[in-house]
Amino acid sequence: MKTLLRVVVYALLLVFSACSAKAGIRSQPEFGPQAVARDGLSVFQTGIASWYGDDFNGKKTANGEIYDMNKLTAAHQNLPFHTLVEVENLENKKKVLVRVNDRGPFLKNRIIDLSLQAAQRLEMAEQGTAEVKLRVLRWGGTALDGEASPEDSMECYVQAGAFSIRENAEDMLLTLGEIFPDLCFRIALEDGMFKIISAKLTAAPDCREVIKKLAAFHLQGFIR
């Protein structure tokens, strides 16, 4: 019986991996206490913040900008680009306002990766991490000057999980097949993890719709 069940599961996986999405439509993040939500994303979030500097300075961020560690920016796993976030260091009550222009962090329990400048404003650069509270002040999706964001017209993918055990990834794939009958996901082995990645979507707003639907089922995803 177990052998038969395994055969059925693998057959379904082949179907999910082979199909493609209809046009238009870094481990899985863990979120702390949440309050009022918009589009499936939290207005308030608490957890651990870290920062990144020299190793990434001058390189492209996930939205195509050049990372400048001396500007007040941050990486978040699924907040829309150009979202303005107030970050409060819960250890010393220092606050800083940052703009999301990158994706990350990809370590368990960390919710935001700050620029060096932002970390210095919060007086956490030396220690490396700090417990923080995030508060969204303005949602992204459009550029600061009101023009459409460049990433909104770019093709993208949604990552809906990452697992160290393939069987767990397969279980998630089956679940996603029920939630998204018209959107296919596949398992990709990257950096020793079995990651669940969607078929290519036509634009960032479509990816955000997928993330919103994942949140409705208490699942997390981010654009990659």
C-alpha positions in Angstrom: 0.0 0.0 0.0 2.8 2.4 0.9 4.6 1.6 -2.4 1.4 2.3 -4.3 0.9 5.6 -2.5 4.5 6.6 -3.3 4.0 5.8 -7.0 0.9 8.0 -7.0 2.7 10.9 -5.3 5.6 10.8 -7.8 3.2 10.6 -10.7 1.5 13.8 -9.5 4.8 15.5 -9.0 5.7 14.8 -12.6 2.4 16.4 -13.7 3.0 19.5 -11.5 6.6 19.9 -12.7 5.8 19.6 -16.4 3.1 22.1 -16.7 3.5 25.9 -17.2 1.8 28.9 -15.7 -1.0 30.8 -17.5 0.0 34.3 -18.5 -1.0 37.2 -16.2 -1.3 35.7 -13.1 16.6 32.5 0.4 14.3 28.7 4.0 10.7 29.4 4.5 10.3 32.6 6.6 9.0 32.4 10.1 7.1 35.5 11.3 6.6 36.9 14.8 3.5 38.5 16.3 1.5 40.3 13.6 -1.2 42.9 13.7 -3.4 44.5 10.9 -2.6 43.1 7.5 -2.7 44.5 4.0 -2.6 42.2 0.9 -1.5 39.3 3.1 1.6 41.1 4.4 2.0 42.3 8.0 1.8 46.0 9.0 3.6 45.0 12.2 6.3 42.4 12.6 8.8 41.6 15.3 12.0 39.5 15.1 15.7 39.7 14.6 17.4 42.2 12.3 20.8 41.8 10.8 22.8 44.0 8.4 25.0 43.6 5.3 27.8 45.8 4.1 31.2 45.5 2.3 30.7 42.1 0.7 27.6 43.4 -1.2 28.4 47.1 -1.6 28.3 48.2 -5.2 26.4 45.0 -6.3 22.9 44.8 -7.7 20.0 44.4 -5.3 17.0 42.2 -6.1 15.1 45.2 -7.7 18.1 46.1 -9.9 19.4 49.0 -7.9 23.1 49.3 -7.0 23.4 48.5 -3.3 24.9 51.4 -1.3 25.6 50.5 2.3 25.6 54.2 3.3 21.9 54.7 2.3 18.9 53.8 4.4 17.7 50.7 2.7 16.8 47.1 3.6 16.2 43.6 2.4 12.9 41.9 3.3 11.6 38.5 2.1 8.3 39.6 0.8 7.4 43.2 1.4 6.9 45.0 -2.0 9.9 47.0 -3.2 9.9 50.7 -2.3 7.9 50.0 0.9 8.9 52.4 3.6 9.4 50.6 7.0 10.1 52.1 10.4 12.5 49.8 12.2 12.7 50.1 16.0 15.5 48.6 18.0 13.6 47.1 21.0 16.8 47.0 23.1 17.4 50.8 23.0 14.3 52.2 21.4 16.2 53.8 18.5 14.3 54.1 15.3 15.2 54.5 11.6 13.1 54.7 8.4 14.3 52.4 5.5 13.1 51.6 2.0 12.9 48.0 0.9 15.0 47.4 -2.3 16.3 43.9 -1.8 15.4 40.4 -0.8 16.5 38.6 2.4 17.6 37.7 4.9 17.5 33.9 4.5 18.4 32.8 8.0 15.9 31.3 10.4 14.1 33.9 12.6 15.7 36.9 10.9 13.1 39.2 9.4 15.1 42.1 7.9 18.6 42.8 6.6 19.6 46.5 7.0 22.2 48.6 5.3 25.2 49.5 7.3 23.9 53.1 7.7 20.6 51.9 9.1 22.3 49.5 11.5 24.5 52.4 12.7 21.4 54.6 13.3 20.0 51.8 15.4 23.3 51.3 17.2 23.4 47.6 16.4 26.2 47.5 13.8 28.9 46.4 16.2 26.8 43.5 17.7 25.5 42.4 14.3 21.9 41.6 15.2 19.1 43.1 17.4 15.5 42.4 18.2 13.4 44.9 16.3 9.8 45.8 15.5 8.9 46.7 11.9 6.0 49.1 11.1 5.0 49.8 7.5 4.5 53.5 6.9 3.9 53.4 3.2 3.4 50.4 0.9 5.5 49.9 -2.1 4.6 48.8 -5.6 5.3 52.1 -7.2 8.5 54.1 -7.3 9.1 57.1 -5.0 8.4 59.6 -7.8 5.0 58.0 -8.5 6.1 56.3 -11.7 5.6 52.6 -12.2 8.3 50.5 -10.6 10.8 48.9 -13.1 10.3 45.5 -11.4 6.5 45.6 -12.0 7.1 44.8 -15.7 9.8 42.2 -15.1 9.2 38.5 -15.2 9.6 36.8 -11.8 9.1 33.7 -9.7 7.7 33.0 -6.3 9.5 30.8 -3.8 7.1 29.1 -1.4 9.4 27.2 0.8 12.7 25.5 1.3 13.3 22.1 3.0 16.2 20.0 4.0 14.2 16.8 3.4 12.9 16.1 -0.1 9.8 14.3 1.2 8.7 17.5 3.0 9.1 19.5 -0.2 7.0 16.9 -2.1 4.2 17.3 0.5 4.3 21.0 0.0 4.2 20.6 -3.7 1.0 18.6 -3.5 -0.6 21.2 -1.2 0.3 24.0 -3.6 -1.2 22.0 -6.5 -4.6 22.1 -4.7 -4.3 25.9 -3.9 -3.0 26.9 -7.3 -4.6 24.6 -10.0 -3.5 27.0 -12.8 0.0 27.7 -11.5 2.7 25.1 -11.4 5.5 24.8 -8.9 8.6 22.7 -9.0 11.3 21.4 -6.6 14.8 22.9 -7.2 17.9 21.7 -5.3 19.9 24.8 -4.4 22.6 25.1 -1.7 21.6 21.8 -0.2 17.9 22.8 0.2 14.9 21.6 -1.7 13.2 24.8 -2.7 9.7 25.2 -4.0 9.6 27.6 -7.0 6.7 28.7 -9.2 6.6 28.7 -12.9 7.7 32.1 -14.4 5.1 34.9 -13.9 4.8 37.8 -16.2 5.2 40.7 -13.7 5.8 41.5 -10.0 2.1 42.3 -9.3 1.3 38.8 -10.3 3.9 37.4 -7.9 2.4 39.6 -5.2 -1.0 38.1 -5.9 0.5 34.6 -5.4 2.1 35.7 -2.1 -1.3 37.2 -1.0 -3.0 33.8 -1.7 -0.3 31.9 0.1 -0.8 34.1 3.2 -4.5 33.3 3.2 -3.5 29.7 3.7 -1.0 30.7 6.4 1.9 30.0 4.1 4.8 32.4 3.2 6.4 33.2 -0.1 8.7 35.8 -1.6 9.6 37.1 -5.0 12.9 35.9 -6.5 
